[in-house]
Amino acid sequence: MISTLKSVRLRWLSPAERGRKAPPQGSRYFATIRFDAAPFADEEWSVRLDDLQSSGGGSEAVVSFVSDRAPLDALQPGVRFQLFEGRWPVAEGFVV
């Protein structure tokens, strides 16, 4: 695993939005990330979120890619993304 380590803020989608009933429990969470804008909009990558701290419908965490082939420059401040569990988005967020 490579060490990208970027801070992110998340908003978990509600069950009405086909999201989760509650944010994940624990301080570590794995998901698939898809970026909202070019040049990475057509790609998806596995990520690990550490130090996950939730409050209300939002969370803060530190994200890193699982693959050493992932586009490290995709995690720039302000970049927006969605997190997926399977084919459904469960959170949206941005890099701090």
PyMOL commands that set and color helices and strands:
alter all, ss='L'
color gray80, all
select helices_A, chain A and resi 15-17+72-74
alter helices_A, ss='H'
color red, helices_A
select strands_A, chain A and resi 6-12+29-35+44-55+58-65+80-85+88-95
alter strands_A, ss='S'
color yellow, strands_A
deselect
rebuild
show_as cartoon
